[in-house]
Amino acid sequence: MHSFRGFLLKEFYHIFRDRRTAAILFGMPLIQLLLFGFAIRNEIQEVNLGIYDQSHDAVTREITDKFASSGYFVMRQELHSTAEIEHAFAEGSIAEAIVFEPDFAAKMIREGRATVQVLTDGSNPNVSKIITGYAASVLQDYRNTAFGAAEVGVEAVPLMMFNPELKSVNLFVPGLMALILMLVSALMTSISITREKESGTMEVLLVSSLRPVEIIIGKVVPYFLLSFVNVVTVVALASFVFGVPCRGSVTLLMLESLLFIVTALSLGIFISTITSSQQVAMMISLAGLLLPTILLSGFIFPVASMPLPLRMISNFIPAKWYLIIVRGIMLKGTSFGYIWKETLVHGVMTTVLMVASIKKFKTRL
Amino acid sequence: MSEPVIHTDKLTKRFGDFVVVDALSLTISGGEIFGFLGANGAGKTTAIRMLTGLLIPTSGTASVAGFDLYTGAEGVKLNIGYMSQRFSLYDDLTVRENIRFFAGIYGLNNQAIKEKSRQLLESLKLLEVADTRLASLPLGWKQKLAFSVAILHEPKIVFLDEPTGGVDPVTRRRFWDMIYEASERGLTIFVTTHYMDEAEYCDRLCIMVDGKVAALDRPEAMKRHFGVESMNEVFIQLARPNKME
């Protein structure tokens, strides 16, 4: 027991004395959260808009005013021909153009309908889709005020539940937690174990009276604690700086996070059993764990829009399940009754990984 | 000499079809400096790993420090010291922390650790650098410290796996002085080396070729047997036929 305490102490020395390790452990979560929170946003503000008004009447002016006052658009330029529109798009000075057909107001009165063309730059399809939606909602808004909702027939009144303002930071925070935990727990553990192999100290540890299980526990406990500190930090920062809510039980969120930390630690141990070089361990962690966590878990790209083979692979990525759970708890206030299946899948995965890793660790050395 | 501290009988390790150590039979008595020689890949490290409990033998029997390798692994662990090729200390810990850590994992209690640390720092003249991180110390100092740390818990046997790699001849000579001193106190030394001058310092030598014992005797007897002047020539005569063809 005494030797184990000394072993733990040594692990903490390693972490706090190596500036790079400390920087990754404590600086990275902070920087990532701020980056994702401030810099990477799905919502688009200040769309550069061009107007080609072939009618210049009271109605088109009113609609134009609505665009200008909507908060989404900035009137960039008045356009006078189709050629000019193309030029403006090519130049990149506008992202969206609105074209009113000639005799707009007259047509509207005479025929009861008039056409507005909405043009966007399709070279960035996601942005294009979003800003087309903005324009549609401005036009819808005008239609409702001009004619009243009754005339339209079927009307869709959308409400984005749990995230009415569609704040992307709400979406990113759970993914970020998964990413940071993966990085800290799996990457750092695998590096720290392979470092001992590289320096030859692992053999000495194994020859000593420490048991292999004690070595594994001693290696993961520091990262377990630090990962947990990171989870708390990220959730607190997200809430205070970005107003990301935690609507469900904080205790449940923490417990689920602990489970995910154990998953990541097991992966770290597993990686350290298949290589004895720090660099290889780092490459495996980055390519084999971080990339799938970012790309296939639903963190950035929705799982539902992936082709079938990728969707199937994503089922084997622990972060996918963790993400569903965290989003449920934080954004929807889901209680355990709704996420027990995900937790079960996640738990089974963790148990299998842990047993496999520890077995492999013992037999390899 | 006293009763054997290491005794192996037909100790064998196979990896698949490849026999790394083939029926190794040795008897080493207390206080002996036993040299274990062989080209790279001759099975030295595998043999050491079996004797220290890092690897489970495929077949054969062995007892180390009076404990059976299979059934008394814990007893073996408590009675051996081990120093690996790369000195195996932690560069980011201070000298004192290194001593404390290794003393701890070898099972010494707090009181003993304090006592031993003080003694060791004094005898190695490391008091001034006790709180310096190891990374900034010269290689020779680290090597001495690694050896001292490996025998801090007063084991019966210490295994040294190429302990002098990358160290200059003067430092190597001083290191061997430490080995002699320890041996005089009754410690058994099991050492592998590449350096033939070091082989001459040993009481007895075992030369491994392709996993088998090619020669096992005192250095002088070996030289006499092969009719040559130096261990170098003995080694080349033994190793060459298999290596060149």
Contacts between the chains, C-beta under 8 A, distances in Angstrom:
chain1	res1	chain2	res2	distance
A	2	B	104	6.2
A	2	B	109	6.5
A	2	B	110	6.9
A	3	B	104	4.6
A	3	B	105	4.5
A	3	B	106	7.6
A	3	B	107	6.3
A	5	B	104	7.7
A	6	B	100	6.7
A	6	B	101	5.4
A	6	B	104	3.4
A	6	B	105	6.6
A	7	B	101	7.5
A	7	B	104	7.4
A	7	B	105	6.4
A	9	B	101	7.8
A	10	B	90	6.9
A	10	B	93	6.7
A	10	B	97	7.4
A	10	B	101	5.1
A	13	B	90	8.0
A	13	B	92	6.6
A	13	B	93	5.8
A	13	B	97	6.8
A	14	B	90	7.6
A	14	B	92	6.0
A	17	B	92	4.7
A	17	B	133	7.8
A	18	B	92	6.3
A	199	B	86	6.0
A	199	B	88	6.6
A	199	B	90	7.6
A	199	B	91	7.7
A	200	B	84	4.0
A	200	B	85	6.0
A	200	B	86	3.8
A	200	B	87	7.4
A	200	B	88	4.3
A	201	B	84	7.8
A	201	B	88	4.6
A	201	B	89	7.4
A	201	B	90	6.6
A	203	B	49	7.9
A	203	B	54	6.4
A	203	B	82	6.8
A	203	B	84	5.0
A	203	B	88	6.9
A	204	B	82	5.7
A	204	B	83	7.6
A	204	B	84	6.2
A	204	B	88	4.6
A	204	B	102	7.5
A	204	B	150	7.8
A	205	B	105	6.6
A	206	B	53	8.0
A	206	B	54	5.7
A	207	B	52	4.9
A	207	B	53	6.8
A	207	B	54	6.5
A	207	B	77	6.6
A	207	B	80	6.8
A	207	B	82	4.2
A	208	B	77	6.8
A	208	B	102	7.7
A	208	B	105	4.1
A	208	B	106	5.4
A	208	B	107	7.8
A	209	B	74	7.5
A	209	B	77	5.3
A	209	B	78	6.1
A	209	B	105	6.5
A	209	B	106	6.2
A	209	B	107	4.5
A	210	B	105	5.1
A	365	B	54	6.8
